[in-house]
């Protein structure tokens, strides 16, 4: 995976990937690794933007 610049879209991609992962695999299957892969971001970005997996979708209700 090529390194992408740390732009404002990265957080949005992580949030969307979180919601997509929950919809496709269920909440019990959500991991930082799965979300990072779906969002096409480095795994380290997950801990930068969300301290835990539960934080990853914390703003998801705003978008629904």
NORWOHU-V242985 format. One record per helix or strand of 2 or more residues. SS is the DSSP state (@ for helix, = for strand). FROM is the first residue (numbers start at 1). TO is the last residue. If there is no record, write none. Layout:
[[SS	FROM	TO] [SS	FROM	TO]]
//
This chain:
[[@	8	25] [@	27	29] [@	32	39] [@	43	49] [@	53	56] [@	60	63]]
//
